[in-house]
Structure formats: structure tokens, C-alpha cells
Amino acid sequence: MDVYLPIANLSVNGLLIAALGFLTGILSGLFGVGGGFLTTPLLIFYGIPPTVAAASASTQVTGASVSGVLAHSRRNGVDFRMGSVMVAGGVIGAMIGALLFRLLQAIGQIDVVINILYVLMLGMIGSLMMREALQVIRPGASKEQVVRKRRHHPLVAALPMRWRFYSSGLYISPLAPLILGVGVGILTMLMGVGGGFILVPAMLYILGMSGNVVVGTSLFQILFVTMTTTMMHSLTTKAVDIVLAGLLLLGSVMGAQFGTQIALKARPEILRFVLASIVLAVAIRMLYGLGVQPDEIYAVAPL
């Protein structure tokens, strides 16, 4: 089933794009990540321009997040107060990201910057996840060592004006999740990601949140921030391809429910190992495209 993407000016296999959405929806339900960190690179590999891939993927992340939040909220797995603070930061970050996106687009380097950001972020996050997964999986490893690390960072403890976040079991300053939300909002605008692949580890090891609400709260923040970035892309960059976004959305909503069911049964350390392997493989492929055989040297700047 071939379909035409008007903004990308390409004909693509619609079933393949929907299947990609289904895959990233599964990741959303499993790990609390929007899935955009894999959707955007894979769309680029498929021939979609990076600007269109990043802008359209954020729409798909919204759909996967809605489905995931509903599933996790039914088991009290969402800290709505913490999530609301991070949403506020995310909206501010999205506005900053929109200005950066337009600036890079104007000088014709947005495509290259998107690829470089993906290599750096995926390489770093994938390495950290792989190390933790191997520490837990290896024979004789103590899972208590991992649990003891999950308390908020000393810098977080030093921030003023503390609030109680009962669902997360925390008494910390709202400035910490607000700043975290700003950073994720900027990345969402520039890269088309939900930011969950950064947000989830940060919530665990910087904020020290309870593990049973991390995934659901991450999806709650991603839901509203990606809605904001999609609107900003539509109004400012004009890079959202509605046909592409619709196909991704269709698959992701179904995949998120499926992923949530798997998450309740599978071993977390095995899931982290699989996700880390996928992330590192994508990072290596993007690095190859940049350094060994560049796919694009310059982006097309608007007249």
C-alpha cells in the first residue's frame, strides 16, 4: 500500500510506516519513552528528510503517550503533581527549542544538527543503560545496589522551596523537575523525541522518584509537551506531514497497550538490555551516516 507524503514529497509503503508506529508504541508502553528517539532515525534511514521526520514523529509520540498514560493511571502509576510541574517546564523548553529550530533551519544546518544530537544522546543513554543492565544480569549481582542509588541528587536537595510529591515519595523543590522539563522540551522540539529516554533515568537517579510511578509520569509529561511541539511545528516550521503522522499514530496507539501488558510480565533488566542494544545500534548507524558516508551535508534553507 503506497501512499504519498506531501511535505516530504515522497511515496512510501504505508503498512511499513504503521508497523514502525506499532513498534515505537510497544516501547512507549514498556519503558515510558515516547519512542521518537527511534522513530525519527528510522524515518531518516527510510529517506524522509530529517526536518519532516522530527516534526512528524512528535505527533506519533503524543498518540502513544495517551494510550500509555491511560493504562498506567488505572493502576495508580502516575504522579500527576510531579508531571504537571515537568509539563510547565516542557512548554517553556519547547518555545526555546522552536527559536533554535528556526535559526538552524535559516542557516541550512538543521538536518546535520539533528543527526549529531541523535548520535550524542543515543550513544550516551545507550551506554549507561547497557552498563546498568549488565550489572544486574551478571551472575552474583545484587539488585539492592541498584535500588540504593535511587535517591535524589545532592544538588536537588539543596534547592529551595520544597513541595511534597506524595505519589513519588519525595519532598523536594519543584525547581528540579521544572528545569528537567525545560531540557526535555528543547530536545522534543529539535529532535522529535518525547524525551522519555532521558526523562526516565533522570527521574530515577536525579530526582529519586519511586520506580512504580516513573513510567506513567514520564508518559504524562511527554503527552502534553509533544502536543505543544506539534502545534509549534505546524505554525512555525511547517514541517509536519499529516499523512506520515497519521500512519505512525495509528500503529503507536495499538502498540502502547500491547507494550504495557508485556511490561507487567517481563524481567526489567532484560528489557533494559534489549532497549540499550537497539539504542546503541541506531547510534552507530547514524554515526556511520555522518562520518563515513554522509547522507546529507547541507540542509535546504527556506527562501
C-alpha positions as semicolon CSV with decimal commas, in nm:
position;residue;x (nm);y (nm);z (nm)
1;M;0,000;0,000;0,000
2;D;0,189;0,303;-0,126
3;V;0,092;0,648;-0,003
4;Y;0,217;0,993;-0,095
5;L;0,363;1,224;0,168
6;P;0,300;1,583;0,052
7;I;0,551;1,765;0,276
8;A;0,825;1,504;0,230
9;N;0,744;1,483;-0,144
10;L;0,785;1,103;-0,133
11;S;0,582;0,789;-0,198
12;V;0,625;0,533;0,081
13;N;0,483;0,199;0,195
14;G;0,203;0,290;0,436
15;L;0,197;-0,050;0,608
16;L;0,568;-0,024;0,686
17;I;0,525;0,321;0,841
18;A;0,228;0,196;1,051
19;A;0,438;-0,102;1,164
20;L;0,711;0,139;1,273
21;G;0,449;0,326;1,476
22;F;0,338;-0,002;1,634
23;L;0,698;-0,082;1,732
24;T;0,754;0,255;1,897
25;G;0,416;0,224;2,069
26;I;0,534;-0,100;2,227
27;L;0,849;0,079;2,352
28;S;0,629;0,352;2,496
29;G;0,425;0,106;2,700
30;L;0,731;-0,090;2,809
31;F;0,970;0,184;2,916
32;G;0,779;0,512;2,945
33;V;0,962;0,656;2,644
34;G;0,773;0,821;2,362
35;G;0,956;0,614;2,102
36;G;1,052;0,918;1,896
37;F;1,421;0,856;1,963
38;L;1,388;0,551;1,737
39;T;1,109;0,671;1,507
40;T;1,296;0,976;1,379
41;P;1,626;0,797;1,296
42;L;1,442;0,508;1,128
43;L;1,236;0,751;0,920
44;I;1,560;0,924;0,817
45;F;1,708;0,587;0,716
46;Y;1,393;0,530;0,509
47;G;1,455;0,851;0,315
48;I;1,232;1,101;0,499
49;P;1,404;1,444;0,535
50;P;1,524;1,493;0,896
51;T;1,318;1,809;0,949
52;V;0,996;1,635;0,840
53;A;1,083;1,320;1,037
54;A;1,146;1,515;1,359
55;A;0,833;1,730;1,329
56;S;0,600;1,444;1,232
57;A;0,735;1,196;1,489
58;S;0,631;1,421;1,777
59;T;0,267;1,375;1,669
60;Q;0,304;0,997;1,683
61;V;0,462;1,022;2,029
62;T;0,152;1,207;2,150
63;G;-0,074;0,919;2,046
64;A;0,143;0,656;2,209
65;S;0,158;0,864;2,529
66;V;-0,222;0,897;2,555
67;S;-0,262;0,522;2,536
68;G;0,019;0,458;2,783
69;V;-0,098;0,715;3,041
70;L;-0,446;0,564;3,047
71;A;-0,304;0,217;3,104
72;H;-0,070;0,326;3,386
73;S;-0,322;0,556;3,557
74;R;-0,557;0,261;3,605
75;R;-0,302;0,110;3,843
76;N;-0,213;0,443;4,016
77;G;0,116;0,460;3,831
78;V;0,113;0,836;3,757
79;D;0,229;1,122;3,984
80;F;0,011;1,398;3,839
81;R;0,159;1,672;4,057
82;M;0,516;1,594;3,957
83;G;0,409;1,551;3,596
84;S;0,233;1,890;3,590
85;V;0,550;2,069;3,705
86;M;0,753;1,896;3,435
87;V;0,487;1,981;3,175
88;A;0,521;2,351;3,264
89;G;0,897;2,326;3,216
90;G;0,849;2,133;2,894
91;V;0,629;2,403;2,741
92;I;0,893;2,667;2,820
93;G;1,161;2,442;2,671
94;A;0,955;2,385;2,357
95;M;0,935;2,761;2,300
96;I;1,312;2,791;2,334
97;G;1,357;2,492;2,104
98;A;1,131;2,650;1,840
99;L;1,359;2,954;1,824
100;L;1,667;2,732;1,790
101;F;1,498;2,520;1,521
102;R;1,412;2,825;1,312
103;L;1,763;2,965;1,349
104;L;1,930;2,641;1,238
105;Q;1,678;2,600;0,957
106;A;1,753;2,952;0,833
107;I;2,127;2,882;0,804
108;G;2,066;2,544;0,638
109;Q;2,219;2,320;0,907
110;I;1,917;2,179;1,092
111;D;1,945;1,833;0,930
112;V;2,309;1,792;1,030
113;V;2,245;1,919;1,384
114;I;1,955;1,673;1,431
115;N;2,179;1,383;1,327
116;I;2,465;1,493;1,554
117;L;2,231;1,534;1,852
118;Y;2,098;1,183;1,797
119;V;2,445;1,030;1,784
120;L;2,549;1,203;2,107
121;M;2,230;1,140;2,302
122;L;2,170;0,782;2,188
123;G;2,533;0,689;2,241
124;M;2,537;0,829;2,594
125;I;2,199;0,694;2,706
126;G;2,254;0,356;2,541
127;S;2,591;0,310;2,710
128;L;2,453;0,396;3,055
129;M;2,155;0,164;3,012
130;M;2,372;-0,119;2,886
131;R;2,611;-0,086;3,180
132;E;2,330;-0,096;3,435
133;A;2,157;-0,388;3,264
134;L;2,479;-0,594;3,255
135;Q;2,547;-0,517;3,622
136;V;2,210;-0,662;3,720
137;I;2,210;-0,957;3,477
138;R;2,560;-1,085;3,554
139;P;2,580;-1,385;3,794
140;G;2,602;-1,288;4,160
141;A;2,489;-0,930;4,102
142;S;2,294;-0,770;4,383
143;K;1,983;-0,581;4,276
144;E;1,991;-0,395;4,610
145;Q;2,293;-0,200;4,485
146;V;2,080;-0,057;4,205
147;V;1,792;0,026;4,439
148;R;2,020;0,216;4,681
149;K;2,125;0,453;4,405
150;R;1,768;0,578;4,363
151;R;1,768;0,882;4,591
152;H;1,769;1,240;4,479
153;H;2,094;1,410;4,387
154;P;2,260;1,640;4,647
155;L;2,209;1,939;4,416
156;V;1,836;1,865;4,412
157;A;1,833;1,851;4,792
158;A;1,999;2,197;4,806
159;L;1,726;2,374;4,604
160;P;1,484;2,597;4,799
161;M;1,103;2,597;4,831
162;R;1,028;2,230;4,882
163;W;0,699;2,059;4,795
164;R;0,567;1,717;4,887
165;F;0,509;1,479;4,597
166;Y;0,320;1,203;4,773
167;S;0,289;0,955;4,485
168;S;0,665;0,971;4,423
169;G;0,754;0,964;4,792
170;L;0,957;1,287;4,764
171;Y;0,997;1,617;4,949
172;I;1,199;1,830;4,707
173;S;1,199;2,168;4,534
174;P;0,971;2,194;4,227
175;L;1,260;2,376;4,055
176;A;1,433;2,041;3,993
177;P;1,154;1,882;3,783
178;L;1,084;2,222;3,623
179;I;1,444;2,253;3,496
180;L;1,438;1,890;3,385
181;G;1,118;1,961;3,191
182;V;1,277;2,262;3,016
183;G;1,567;2,049;2,891
184;V;1,334;1,777;2,766
185;G;1,114;2,036;2,594
186;I;1,409;2,173;2,396
187;L;1,508;1,822;2,284
188;T;1,149;1,740;2,190
189;M;1,130;2,042;1,960
190;L;1,468;1,985;1,796
191;M;1,470;1,607;1,768
192;G;1,106;1,498;1,753
193;V;1,150;1,284;2,064
194;G;0,927;1,257;2,365
195;G;1,237;1,280;2,583
196;G;1,147;0,974;2,788
197;F;1,482;0,807;2,718
198;I;1,639;1,095;2,916
199;L;1,348;1,167;3,146
200;V;1,311;0,816;3,292
201;P;1,677;0,777;3,406
202;A;1,678;1,137;3,535
203;M;1,361;1,080;3,736
204;L;1,512;0,769;3,892
205;Y;1,869;0,878;3,960
206;I;1,849;1,260;3,988
207;L;1,505;1,321;4,137
208;G;1,498;0,983;4,315
209;M;1,136;0,906;4,228
210;S;0,965;0,581;4,322
211;G;1,003;0,329;4,041
212;N;0,635;0,238;4,028
213;V;0,530;0,585;3,906
214;V;0,825;0,675;3,682
215;V;0,694;0,528;3,356
216;G;0,342;0,667;3,389
217;T;0,461;1,013;3,498
218;S;0,708;1,024;3,211
219;L;0,431;0,949;2,962
220;F;0,208;1,214;3,122
221;Q;0,476;1,480;3,068
222;I;0,552;1,357;2,717
223;L;0,182;1,372;2,623
224;F;0,142;1,745;2,681
225;V;0,488;1,854;2,568
226;T;0,461;1,672;2,235
227;M;0,116;1,826;2,180
228;T;0,276;2,167;2,229
229;T;0,570;2,097;2,000
230;T;0,342;1,962;1,726
231;M;0,140;2,284;1,730
232;M;0,458;2,493;1,724
233;H;0,598;2,294;1,433
234;S;0,273;2,336;1,244
235;L;0,265;2,711;1,299
236;T;0,635;2,795;1,264
237;T;0,840;2,535;1,073
238;K;0,555;2,396;0,854
239;A;0,734;2,059;0,861
240;V;0,455;1,831;0,993
241;D;0,341;1,580;0,730
242;I;-0,014;1,493;0,833
243;V;-0,024;1,170;0,629
244;L;0,301;1,043;0,780
245;A;0,191;1,146;1,131
246;G;-0,146;0,971;1,087
247;L;0,012;0,642;0,983
248;L;0,254;0,650;1,277
249;L;-0,027;0,743;1,515
250;L;-0,244;0,453;1,405
251;G;0,024;0,196;1,483
252;S;0,152;0,357;1,804
253;V;-0,182;0,370;1,987
254;M;-0,225;-0,007;1,944
255;G;0,138;-0,081;2,022
256;A;0,136;0,112;2,353
257;Q;-0,138;-0,107;2,501
258;F;0,049;-0,419;2,391
259;G;0,375;-0,291;2,543
260;T;0,211;-0,215;2,877
261;Q;0,095;-0,577;2,905
262;I;0,446;-0,705;2,829
263;A;0,594;-0,472;3,092
264;L;0,383;-0,637;3,363
265;K;0,528;-0,982;3,286
266;A;0,886;-0,940;3,159
267;R;1,205;-0,904;3,366
268;P;1,300;-0,532;3,377
269;E;1,674;-0,595;3,343
270;I;1,624;-0,800;3,026
271;L;1,404;-0,528;2,879
272;R;1,668;-0,264;2,957
273;F;1,935;-0,476;2,791
274;V;1,726;-0,513;2,474
275;L;1,644;-0,143;2,461
276;A;2,009;-0,046;2,519
277;S;2,117;-0,273;2,234
278;I;1,865;-0,112;1,996
279;V;1,967;0,239;2,101
280;L;2,338;0,173;2,050
281;A;2,277;0,009;1,711
282;V;2,085;0,315;1,590
283;A;2,356;0,550;1,725
284;I;2,628;0,357;1,538
285;R;2,427;0,365;1,214
286;M;2,373;0,741;1,242
287;L;2,742;0,796;1,319
288;Y;2,826;0,596;1,007
289;G;2,594;0,815;0,802
290;L;2,758;1,129;0,936
291;G;3,125;1,038;0,932
292;V;3,187;0,755;0,687
293;Q;2,922;0,812;0,424
294;P;2,736;1,139;0,492
295;D;2,373;1,120;0,380
296;E;2,332;1,497;0,378
297;I;2,598;1,767;0,414
298;Y;2,373;2,071;0,391
299;A;2,003;2,113;0,458
300;V;1,775;2,309;0,229
301;A;1,711;2,651;0,380
302;P;1,384;2,834;0,314
303;L;1,397;3,127;0,075
